[in-house]
């Protein structure tokens, strides 16, 4: 469960904690009851994300939590989200929190409210279904944004948007954090159908026989070693009078052992339950579109399967025929994500949309190249990539563009098939993986997001919690709700 949010013109009669914003400049709010000098003497100056808990004042039973916002002139959407996260963490022992935080500074009130709701929700939600000790999570259940009459309508609109997006991110985090036995491809498909029904989407689920009949050789090949059958879920959102059309394709490897190219038994192997983070982000994105009144027609493909070793598993040297007819020789069964994405991208291209975006925990090479704080973006259309960069900046889900160097494609040459699934050497693994994917999008504007480095964090930081991040969910929501047909130049 995530926290509930409400808007009020006054502090509720009963609230566990009151969050009081304090800036580095300007007057100290009267409710603090202390001068700036007195606060400084006990170590509180109002620096951004700095917190100080004070006892209840007067007849109130609520504790007061001072939350530093830095200089008022520098508060923007990004910093507001972080400030709200810090405040919510400081109030985690209380069941309710109210604050005027969304009303400070010069920010648009709708944007400010959205940022506060996102920061507080994302900082306090944890996946705890399998823990007996429930005290590990925040007790905070209700957030009240106190605002003036004039700003209440804008604040309420921001709350609605922030709540639906934050809840979707939390759902995607939960999916990625679930152990493999608790979320197989079949289970995920069933959950996707339920979510589609609840959020105004059309859902179609394809089983192994249907995928085989459709010529989806990548899906069938990767799934050969698993006792769990594959599922492809097609989701469709069609608003009235929609013009622009975009297709999202998410990698949904529910557990990646590497196949017979077995991964080492280390910490990275243990989190391969998160190899479906791309599909989770796409499903979460789709769930928000009706409530957000998105005007873009959006179709999504969730490509879901395990990648396991067995007597029937895909072998090195095997050749698969993909949905678009291209043949691929397998030189590493742990390069499986691109195989299932190839089928999804082929299907996406057949509908001739205005753009295709895929998102996947695709390569360890992206971590070597740009680390764990930034996702890689590559594609065949700079206009589309610029839209993604804009969404990344607005949502604090940073991306860095890598080039598609055609010379590297020679490494994918195969003696017996149209191409190999990995290069024969030379590095640039993330780029060559994207070059492989490009072969399946025809001439449609396309971009690829490699989120392998950003799929999880090892400790609480900002509005992230230890575990899966659902990176890309907020980015994709922003992209599709603001989507413009990219230039074909």
N, C-alpha and C positions, 0 to 999 in steps of 0.2 A: 504494500500500500504506500502511496505517496501522500504528502501533506495536503489538506484542504486549504483553500485560499478564499478570503472574503475581503470586501472593501467596506470601510465604515468612515463616517464623518467624525467619529470620536473614539477614544480609547474604550474598549469593552469593559463593562463592570468587573468581569472576572477574566483575568489573563495571567498567565504564569510569569511572563517576562515582557518588558517594554524595551525595545531597541531604540536608542537615542543617537542619531547621527551627530558627530562632532568633527568639524573641519579644522585644518591647521590655521585657517584664517577666519575672521569674523567673530561675532559674539558667541559665547557658550550658551546653549539653551538653558532657560531658567529651571527646567525640570531636573537638571543635573545637580543643582544646589551647591556647586563648587566653582571657584574661579579657575581661570586657565593656569595661574601660578600654582594653585593647590593641586590641580590635576598633574601638572608637570612634576611636582615634588614627589608624587607616587608613581611616576613613570609613564603617565599617559599624556600624549601630545596631540593625538588626532591623526596620526599617520595612517595611511590607507591600510585597512584590514586589521588594525590594532584594536584590541577589545579590552574592556575593563568592566567587571561585574561589581555593582554597588547594591547595597541593601535596599529594601523597599523604603519609600519615603511616605510620611504622613500615615493616612489610613489605608493606603494601598497595600495589598499583599504581594504585589508583583515586584520581582527584582528588576533593577534597571541595568541594562547592558549598554555601555557606551561603545559605539562602533566608529572607528576612525575612517574618514573618507578622503583624507589628504586635502589638497587645495580644491575648493569648490569649482573653480574654473576648469579643472582638469578632469572632472568626473564625466565619463562617457559610458556608452553601453557596455564596453568590455570591463572597465573598472567597476561599474555598478554590479555586474554579475559576481565579480570576485568579492566585493564588499558584502553583498547579501549572503554569499556562501560563508564568509567568516562569521557574520552575525548569527546565522542559523546554527553553525557548529557551536558557538558560544552558548546558545540557548537549547542545546540538545537534551538537557536534563529536564526541561519543562515541556508540558503538553501543549502550551499555546504561546504565541509570540505576536506582539503588535508593534508596528513601527511606522514612522513617517518617512522612511528612507526613500520611497519612490517619489517624494515631493521635493527633494533638494535640488539645488543647482539649476541649470538652464536647459536640462534635457527635456525633450518631448515626453509628456507624461505617459503616453501609451508605451513608448520604447522603454522608459524607465521602469514601469510596472512589469513589463515582460521580462526585463533583465533581472529584477528582484525575485520574481517568481521562479525563473529558471535557476538562478544561483542558489536560492534556498532549497528548492526541491532536489536539485542534482547533488548538492552537498550532503543531504541528510538521508537519501534513499540508499538502502543496501539490500543485496540479495541474501536473505536469511532463512529461506524455507527449510533448510536442512540442519539448522542450528537449534539445539535444545535451549541454550542460553539466549534468550531474546533481549537481554540487557545490552548486548553488543551494539545495538542500533539506537538511533536517536528516538526519544520519546515524543518529539515534536509532531503534533498532529494537525495544528491549525495555525495559519499565518493570516494576520489581519493587516491590511494596508490602510493606514489612516490618511485621509486626504480631504481637501476642501470641496465644497459643493461644485465649484467651477471646473475642477479637474476630475470629478468622479467618473464621468462617462468615458473619458480617455483612459483613466486608470483601469476601469472595468474591462475595456476592450483589450488593454495590455495584459491583464490577468488572464483572460480567456485564451489569448494566443500563447502566452507563456506557459499556462497550465497544460494545454494540449500537446505542445512541443516537448516540454519537460517530461510529462508522463510517457510519451512515446519513447524518449531516450531511455527512461528507466526500464521500460518493457524490453527494449533491445539489449540493455545491459543484463537484465535477468536471463534472457535467452542465451547470451554468450557465456554467462557464468554457470549455467546449468551443466551438471555432469553429463557425459555422452549418453548414459543409459536412461537419463531423464528427458532427453530431447533427441530422438532419432529423426530421420528424414520424414517418416510417416507422422510422427507426433507433431513435428513442426508444420507440416502441411495441414494437419487438422486444426492447429492453432491459427494458422493463417486464414483458413476458411472462416473460423469463428470471428476473427478480427474483421475480416472483409464484410461479413454480415452486419456487424455492429457499426461499421464506419462507412457504409454506402459504396462498397466496392463490389465488382463482379470477380469471382474467383473460379478458376478452372485448374483441377489437379490432374497431372499426367503420371501414370504408373510406368513400370518397367516395360511392359508389352507395348504400350502406346509410344513410349520414347523410342523403342527399337523400330517400330513401324514408321516413325517420323524420321528415321535416319540420324538420330542423335547419338552417334558413335562415341563421342567423348564421355557422355553421361554413362552409357552402358559399359564402356571399357573401364572407367575408374571404379564403377560399382562392382565389378566382377569378383573382387576378393571379399566382399562383405556379405554377411547373412542378412543384413537389413536392406530391403529394396530401396531404390532411389525414388525421388519425387521431384517433379518440376511443377511449380505453382505459378500460374499466370494471373496477375491481378490487373484489373482495369478500372480506371477512374475517368468518367466521361461527363464533364460538366456541360450544361446547356450552352450552345453557341460557341463551344471551344474552337479555337483556331489553331494555335501552335500545338505540336505533338512531340512528346519526348518519351523515350523508353529507358528504363533503369534495369540493369542486370546485376544481380547480387550473387557472389560466390557463397555457397552454402555447404561447405564440407563439414559435416557434423562432427567428425573426428578424423584427424589426419595422422595416421601412423607412418605415412611415407610409402605405404605399399611394400613391395619387396625391396625397394630402395629405402630400407627401414631407417627411421630417425634414431638418433642416439637416445638413450634413456636418461634424460636430464630434465631440468626445469622447463625448458622450452617445449619438450615433448608433452609434458603434463598439461600445458595450456592449449594444446591443439584442439580442445573442445571449442575454442574461440575461433576456429578457422571458418566458422559460418557467420562471422561478424558482418560481412558485407551483405549477406541476405537478411540478417536481422535489421541492419540499418535501412535497407530498402523497404522491408515490411513496415517498420516503424514510420518511415516517411509517408508511405501510402495511407496509413491509418489517420493521418492528420488532415488530409486534403479537403474532405467535405466540410469539416468544421471551419477550416481556414478559408473556405470559399475560393479555392484555387481555380483559376480560369484556364489553366493548361490541361490538355488531355494527357494523362500519364498512364503508361502501361509498364508493368514490371514482370520480370522473370526471376524467380528464386530457384537456383540450381542446387538441389540438395541431395547429398549422398555421403557415405563414409568412404575413406580410402584405406583399405585394410589388406594385410598379407594373408594369403591362404593358398591351397593347392590350385584354386581356380583363378588366382589373381592375375592381373595384367602383367605381362613379362617384358623385359627389355628386348627390343627387336620386333615386338608386335607392331602391326600397322592398323590404325583406326581410320574409318571414314566418317568425316564430320557431316553435320547437317547440310552444309553448303557444297558437299561433294569432295572437298579437299581431303587428301590422305596424309596421315601424320605417323611417322615412325617414332616409337617410344624409346628414348635413351635414358630416361629417369622417371620412375613412377611417382617420385615425390614432386614432380612438376605437373601435378594433376589439376590444379585450379584453372590453368589456362585451357585445359581440355574440356572441362564442363562449361566454362565461359564461352568457348568457341561455339558450342551449340546454341547457347542463349543469345549470343551476338548475331549469329546467322539468322535465327528466328526474328530478332529485333529488326535486322536490316530488311527482311522480306516485307515488312509492313511500311517501308519507306517513310519513316518519321522525319521530323526536322532535326533530331539529334538523338544520339545514344550515349549514355554514361554507364560504365560498369564500375563496380566498387568491390575490392577483394583484398584479403590478407594474402597477397600473392607471392612476394619474394623476400627472403632474408637479405637479399642484396640491397634492398631499399634502406634497411637499417644501417648497413655499412656505409651507404652513400650519404644519407642525410639524418641518421639518428632516429630517435624514438619520439620526438616532439612534433614532427612534420610529416605529412603524407606526400607521396609523389603523385604528380599529375602529368600525363602525357596524352597526346592525341593527334588527330589529323586536321584539326580546325582551330586556329588561334582565336577566332571570335568566341567559340564555345569555351575554350580554356580561360579566356578573360572573364567570362561570366562566372565560372567556377572560382577563379581567384577572388572576385568581388564577394561572392557568397562566403568564401573561406575567411575573408577579412572581417565581414560583418558578424560572423558567428564564432570567432575565435577558434576555428578549426583549421589551422594553417596548412597550406600546401606549397610545394616547390616544384616548378616545372623542370622536367628533364627532357632533353632533346631526343627525337627519334632519328637516329643516325642510320641511314639506309645501308651504309657500308657494312654495318654489323649484321645485316640480314643474311649475309653469305654463310655465317656460322650455323644457320638453320637448314642449310642444304642437306638433303638426304640422298643416299645412293638408290634406295628402292621406293621412296614415296615422294610426295610433293614437298614435304618438309619434315624436320625433326621437332620434337617438343622442347629441346634445349639445344644450345649451341655446342659446338665442339671445343669451345674454350675461348679465352680472351676477355673474360669479365663482363662488366656492364649487364649483369643478369636482369635487372629491372627493365632496362631499355630493350633488351632482346625479347623479354617476355611480352612487352607491349607491342613490339614489332610482330610477334606471333599473333597476338590478338587482332592487330590491324587487318590481317588477312581475311577476317570474317565479318567485316562491317561494310563491305562493298564501297560505295562512294558517299555514304551517309556521314555527316559530321559526327565525330565520336571523340570521347575523352575517357581515359582510364585512371582511376584512383587506386593507388597501391597503399593500403592502410596497415600493412604488416607491423610497422614499427609503432603505430599509434593505437593498436587495438586494446592495450591494457596499460595500467600503471601499477607500480609496486607499493605505493603508499598514498595516503590522502594528500591531495594538493589542489588548491583552488577549489573549483566546483567538481573536480574529479574525486572518486573514491577508489580505494585499492580494488583492483580487479578490472573487469571489462569496462571500456569507456563508451562503447557505441559511437565511436568517432565516425563522422560522416552523416549521421542522422540529421543534425541541425543544418549542416551545410546543404544537404540535398533538399530539405524542406524549403530553405531560402532560395535555392536554385530554381526549383520547379514552380514556386509561387511567384517568382519574378522573371520567369523564362521568356526570352525573346528569340525568335528564329535567328540562328547564327548566319552570318554572311558566308557564302560559299566561295569567296575569293581565297 
